[in-house]
Amino acid sequence: MIVSDVMTPAPVYLSARDTVAAAAGVFRAHRLPVLPVLDAGSLAGVVTPVDLLAQDARCPLADVMTRGVVPATPDLPLLQAHVLFVSQQRDVLPVLDGARPAGYVSLTAVLRAVSQATDPLTGLPWATGLRMWAADTLTRGHEISVVFVDLDNFREVNRAFGYVAGDGVLRMIADMLQRSIDPRTDVLCRYGSDKFAIATSRTGEAVGTLASRLGDAVTIPVAGADPLTASVGYAGGRRRRVRAPGHAAATVSDLLALACRASRLAKHAPARETGRSVASGHDALPGGARAKLLDVQLDSGAAESVARVRLRLGAHEVEGVSSAVDVPPVDAARTLVADATLRAVHGILGEPDVYSVENVFNSLPTTYPLAIAVLSARPAAGRGPERYVGGATALDLPRAVCKAVLDAINRPLAPRLGALLAAERLA
């Protein structure tokens, strides 16, 4: 869907030379929440009824309007419109078709339309609605967690009883999960296939309690087969500061990835034989240790490009540096930053050339880049080479590439990093 699907048509505008009194008359006549102010045929600012309060009626709008507002356009996808709202911290925006005012659109209308993108089988929203709610909640300064629910043996149900019966089971589980959450704090979605996800503003032990309750709730007897159960993973709820819009969206992706990994850990953990079905995202890395990104810098000069990446493990900080001559900026962001990240990792390990970069892919959307890193490890005795893949988003491509490399490498390295951290503490 696009903005024109949810906007309110209102081809009304004001001039920067119009007065507060003239604007008040337009607001009374048309009952609008916002009006674009044009100057020489282009948008100079916007004005709302609140802006007119306690202002001299003869004052020109140029003195009271809000400048620098980026309007929506009729063909703007709603997901991008949501980012536009959050980045400008506005609840309503004018819609301009080129230089021609077309109407206005509200954040409420955008969120309502996106939430209507639901799964017809279960009636739950898809992950898009969850991501938007979670990013908006983070940007407004509230912490969130993500709970991931992965059905354990749903394929066997489909195989034994057919897909129609499997659809009925999915509807039953969706209803069960819906009754187990609080709509005031939680958003439930069908993540895909036999997986569900919940974003929640609950904090501390309440998140673990919710995850445990969901794991206990999904136990459905199946005739002639093992009961249908679920593995549940959760992550988040630890940081306490306001994030920029791009950081918020990237954080939601990171939390979903961690919660998904934790659900897989719960599914395959030895303790599962005694009934364990829940794992925290902090358990998703064996040994509980990972290299932490401190800083990424990329200087692309006319002759030489230099990438610097600083990582930390415990109290140990290491910088990796990589440089090259005559490298285009995008290639420098991909290759040099990835190489500098691995150099820093090798500095923590004290072993050079254990890992190498096979490839780095990236996309450059209008908001923040997505990077996918493919790494390979030196063959171990009796085994062939190993390959690791990681992905991440960030406000800029160098940081996205660095985070993607760390996403690929932190998991296989976690036991060694945990041992290094433990040795540091004992030293």
C-alpha positions in Angstrom: 0.0 0.0 0.0 1.0 3.6 -0.6 0.2 7.0 1.0 -2.6 7.8 -1.5 -4.5 4.8 -0.2 -4.8 6.3 3.3 -4.4 10.0 2.9 -7.2 12.6 3.2 -7.5 14.7 0.0 -7.2 18.5 0.8 -5.6 20.6 -2.0 -5.4 23.6 0.4 -2.3 25.6 1.2 -1.1 28.9 2.5 1.6 31.4 1.5 4.5 32.4 3.6 3.1 36.0 3.4 -0.3 35.0 4.7 -1.1 36.0 8.3 -2.0 34.1 11.4 -5.6 35.4 11.0 -5.9 34.1 7.5 -4.5 30.7 8.6 -7.0 30.6 11.4 -9.8 31.2 9.0 -8.6 28.3 6.7 -8.4 25.9 9.6 -11.9 26.8 10.8 -13.3 26.4 7.2 -11.7 23.1 6.3 -11.0 21.5 9.8 -7.5 20.4 8.9 -4.8 19.3 11.3 -1.9 20.7 9.2 -1.4 23.0 6.2 1.6 23.3 3.9 3.1 26.8 3.5 4.4 27.5 0.1 6.9 30.2 -1.0 7.7 30.7 -4.7 6.0 27.4 -5.6 7.9 25.2 -3.2 7.3 24.0 0.4 8.7 26.5 2.9 7.2 24.9 6.0 4.1 23.6 7.7 1.7 25.2 10.2 -0.8 23.6 12.6 -3.6 25.1 14.7 -1.3 24.8 17.8 1.3 27.0 16.1 -1.2 29.8 16.0 -2.0 29.9 19.7 -1.1 33.2 21.4 0.2 34.7 18.1 -0.5 38.2 16.9 -3.2 37.9 14.2 -1.2 40.2 11.9 2.0 38.0 12.2 3.1 36.4 8.9 3.2 32.7 8.8 6.9 32.8 7.9 7.5 33.7 11.5 5.5 30.9 13.1 5.7 28.0 10.7 7.9 24.9 11.2 10.6 24.8 8.6 12.5 21.8 7.2 9.6 19.3 7.3 9.9 16.6 4.6 6.4 16.0 3.2 5.0 12.6 2.1 4.2 11.9 -1.5 1.1 10.0 -2.8 3.2 7.2 -4.2 5.4 6.7 -1.0 5.1 3.1 0.3 3.6 3.0 3.8 6.7 1.4 5.4 8.8 4.3 4.1 6.1 6.8 5.2 6.3 5.3 8.7 10.1 5.9 8.8 9.4 9.5 7.6 7.0 10.1 10.5 9.4 8.6 13.1 12.5 10.4 11.9 10.7 13.8 12.1 8.8 12.9 15.3 5.5 14.2 13.7 2.0 12.7 14.0 0.7 14.3 10.7 2.4 15.3 7.5 1.2 17.2 4.4 1.2 15.2 1.1 2.6 17.0 -1.9 2.4 15.7 -5.5 5.4 17.4 -6.9 4.9 21.0 -5.9 1.1 20.6 -5.7 -0.5 20.1 -2.3 -2.7 17.0 -2.4 -3.8 16.5 1.3 -2.5 15.2 4.5 -1.8 11.8 6.1 -1.6 10.8 9.8 0.7 8.4 11.6 -2.4 6.7 13.0 -3.8 6.0 9.5 -0.4 4.6 8.4 -0.2 2.3 11.4 -3.8 1.1 11.0 -3.3 0.3 7.4 -0.1 -1.6 7.9 -1.7 -3.6 10.8 -4.4 -4.7 8.4 -1.8 -6.7 6.4 -2.8 -9.9 8.2 -2.5 -13.6 7.6 -5.9 -14.8 6.3 -5.5 -18.2 8.0 -4.9 -17.1 11.6 -6.0 -13.5 11.4 -2.7 -12.3 12.9 -0.6 -9.6 11.4 2.5 -10.6 9.5 6.0 -9.6 10.8 5.9 -6.1 9.1 3.3 -4.8 11.6 5.3 -6.2 14.5 8.5 -4.6 13.2 6.9 -1.2 12.8 5.3 -1.3 16.3 8.6 -2.4 17.9 10.7 0.2 16.1 8.2 3.0 17.0 8.2 1.8 20.6 12.0 1.9 20.8 12.2 5.3 19.2 9.8 6.7 21.7 12.2 5.6 24.5 10.6 2.4 25.7 12.6 -0.9 25.8 11.3 -4.0 24.1 11.9 -7.7 24.0 11.1 -10.3 21.3 9.7 -13.8 22.0 10.0 -16.3 19.2 7.8 -19.4 19.1 8.8 -22.3 16.9 6.6 -25.4 16.6 8.6 -28.6 17.1 7.0 -31.3 15.1 4.4 -29.6 12.9 5.6 -31.3 9.8 4.7 -34.6 11.3 1.2 -33.4 11.9 0.8 -32.3 8.2 2.3 -35.6 7.1 0.1 -37.7 9.2 -3.3 -35.8 8.9 -3.0 -33.5 5.9 -2.6 -29.8 5.4 -6.3 -29.0 6.1 -5.9 -30.5 9.6 -2.5 -28.7 9.9 -4.3 -25.4 9.1 -6.7 -26.0 11.9 -3.9 -26.7 14.3 -2.2 -23.4 13.4 -5.5 -21.5 14.0 -5.8 -23.2 17.4 -2.3 -22.3 18.4 -2.7 -18.7 17.1 -5.8 -18.4 19.3 -4.0 -19.9 22.2 -1.1 -17.5 21.9 -3.5 -14.5 21.5 -5.2 -15.4 24.8 -1.8 -15.7 26.5 -0.7 -12.2 25.8 -1.7 -8.7 26.9 -2.7 -6.4 24.0 -1.7 -3.4 26.1 2.0 -4.5 26.1 2.4 -7.2 23.5 2.0 -7.6 19.7 1.7 -11.1 18.3 2.3 -11.9 14.6 2.6 -15.0 12.5 6.2 -15.0 11.4 5.9 -17.6 8.7 5.1 -21.3 8.3 5.0 -22.8 11.8 6.6 -19.8 13.6 5.1 -17.0 15.6 6.8 -13.9 17.2 5.8 -11.5 19.9 7.2 -8.0 20.6 6.6 -6.8 24.1 7.3 -3.8 26.2 7.5 -6.0 29.3 10.8 -5.9 31.1 13.0 -8.0 33.4 11.7 -11.3 34.6 8.3 -10.6 33.1 9.6 -11.5 29.7 11.1 -14.8 30.8 7.8 -15.6 32.6 5.8 -14.9 29.4 8.2 -17.1 27.4 7.8 -19.9 29.9 4.1 -19.6 29.9 3.9 -19.8 26.1 6.2 -22.8 26.1 3.9 -24.6 28.6 0.7 -23.5 26.8 1.6 -25.1 23.4 1.2 -28.8 24.2 -1.4 -30.4 22.0 -2.0 -34.2 22.0 -1.7 -35.8 18.6 -3.2 -39.2 18.1 -0.6 -41.8 17.2 2.3 -39.3 17.5 4.2 -37.2 20.0 2.4 -34.2 21.3 2.8 -31.0 19.3 5.1 -28.7 21.4 7.0 -25.5 20.9 10.5 -24.2 21.5 10.5 -20.6 22.7 13.4 -18.1 22.6 13.5 -14.6 23.8 15.9 -11.6 23.7 16.0 -7.9 24.6 14.9 -5.6 27.4 18.3 -4.6 28.6 19.3 -1.2 27.2 17.8 2.0 28.5 18.3 4.9 26.1 16.5 6.5 23.2 17.6 5.3 19.7 17.6 7.0 16.4 15.0 5.6 13.9 17.5 3.7 11.8 19.0 2.2 15.0 15.6 1.2 16.2 14.8 -0.8 13.0 18.2 -2.5 13.1 17.7 -3.3 16.8 14.4 -5.0 16.0 16.1 -7.1 13.4 18.9 -8.0 15.8 16.4 -9.0 18.6 14.4 -11.2 16.1 17.6 -12.9 15.1 18.7 -13.5 18.7 15.3 -14.8 19.8 15.1 -17.1 16.7 18.6 -18.5 17.6 17.5 -19.0 21.2 14.4 -20.9 20.1 16.7 -23.2 18.0 19.0 -23.6 21.1 15.9 -24.6 23.2 14.9 -27.1 20.5 18.2 -28.9 20.4 19.4 -28.5 24.0 20.1 -31.7 25.9 17.9 -30.4 28.8 15.0 -30.6 26.3 14.7 -34.3 27.2 13.6 -33.3 30.6 11.1 -30.8 29.4 13.0 -27.6 28.8 11.5 -25.6 25.9 12.6 -22.0 26.6 16.0 -20.3 26.1 17.1 -16.7 26.4 19.0 -14.9 23.7 21.9 -14.6 26.1 22.1 -18.4 25.9 22.2 -18.3 22.1 26.0 -17.9 22.1 27.7 -20.9 23.8 30.0 -19.5 26.5 28.0 -16.3 26.6 30.8 -14.2 25.1 31.0 -12.1 22.0 33.3 -9.5 20.5 31.7 -6.0 21.0 31.8 -3.4 18.3 33.2 0.0 19.6 33.8 2.0 16.5 34.0 1.9 12.7 35.7 4.5 10.6 36.2 4.6 6.8 38.3 7.4 5.3 38.0 7.3 1.5 40.6 9.6 0.2 41.4 10.5 -3.4 44.4 8.1 -3.5 44.1 5.8 -0.5 41.1 4.4 1.5 41.6 3.3 5.2 39.2 1.4 7.3 39.6 1.1 11.1 37.5 -1.1 13.4 37.7 -1.3 17.2 36.4 -4.3 19.1 36.4 -5.2 22.8 36.3 -8.4 24.7 36.1 -7.8 28.4 38.7 -5.1 29.1 40.7 -6.0 26.0 40.4 -3.5 23.1 41.8 -4.2 19.7 41.9 -2.2 16.5 42.0 -3.7 13.0 43.2 -1.6 10.1 43.0 -2.2 6.4 43.9 0.0 3.5 44.0 0.1 -0.3 44.7 2.4 -3.2 42.2 3.5 -5.8 39.2 1.7 -4.3 35.6 3.1 -5.0 33.8 4.1 -1.8 31.2 1.4 -1.9 33.9 -1.3 -2.5 36.0 0.2 0.3 33.0 -0.1 2.7 32.5 -3.7 1.7 36.0 -5.1 1.4 38.2 -2.9 3.6 35.8 -2.8 6.5 35.2 -6.5 6.4 39.0 -7.1 6.4 39.6 -4.6 9.2 36.9 -6.4 11.3 38.6 -9.7 10.8 42.0 -8.2 11.7 40.6 -7.0 14.9 39.0 -10.4 15.6 42.4 -12.1 15.0 44.0 -9.6 17.3 41.6 -10.7 20.1 42.3 -14.4 19.3 46.1 -13.9 18.9 46.0 -16.0 15.7 46.3 -14.4 12.3 44.5 -15.6 9.1 42.1 -18.0 10.7 39.1 -16.5 8.9 38.8 -14.8 5.5 36.1 -13.0 3.6 34.6 -14.8 0.7 32.1 -12.1 -0.3 30.0 -9.2 1.0 26.7 -8.3 -0.5 24.8 -5.1 0.2 21.6 -3.2 -0.6 21.1 0.5 -0.2 17.5 1.3 0.7 16.5 4.9 1.4 16.7 4.5 5.2 19.6 2.2 6.1 21.7 -0.4 4.4 21.6 -4.2 4.7 24.8 -6.2 4.5 25.4 -9.9 4.1 28.9 -11.3 4.8 30.1 -14.8 3.8 33.3 -15.9 5.7 35.4 -19.1 5.5 37.6 -20.6 8.1 40.9 -22.4 7.7 40.3 -26.2 7.5 40.7 -28.0 10.7 42.4 -31.4 11.0 40.3 -34.1 9.5 37.7 -31.6 8.3 37.1 -29.4 5.2 36.8 -25.6 5.2 33.9 -24.1 7.1 31.6 -21.3 5.9 29.7 -18.8 8.0 27.1 -16.3 6.9 25.9 -13.2 8.8 23.6 -10.2 8.1 22.9 -6.8 9.7 21.5 -3.4 9.1 22.8 -0.1 10.3 22.6 3.7 9.6 25.6 3.5 7.2 27.1 0.8 5.0 30.5 0.5 6.9 28.8 -0.2 10.2 26.3 -2.7 8.5 29.3 -4.6 7.0 31.1 -4.7 10.3 28.1 -6.0 12.2 27.4 -8.6 9.5 30.9 -10.0 9.8 30.5 -10.1 13.6 27.1 -11.7 13.2 28.7 -14.5 11.1 31.7 -15.0 13.3 30.6 -14.4 16.9 28.6 -17.6 17.2 31.3 -20.1 16.1 33.8 -18.2 18.1 31.7 -17.9 21.3 33.3 -20.8 23.2 36.8 -19.5 22.6 35.8 -16.0 23.4 34.2 -17.2 26.6 37.4 -19.0 27.5 39.5 -15.9 26.8 37.1 -13.8 28.9 37.2 -16.3 31.8 41.0 -16.4 31.7 41.1 -12.6 31.8 38.9 -12.6 34.9 41.2 -15.1 36.6 44.4 -13.2 35.7 
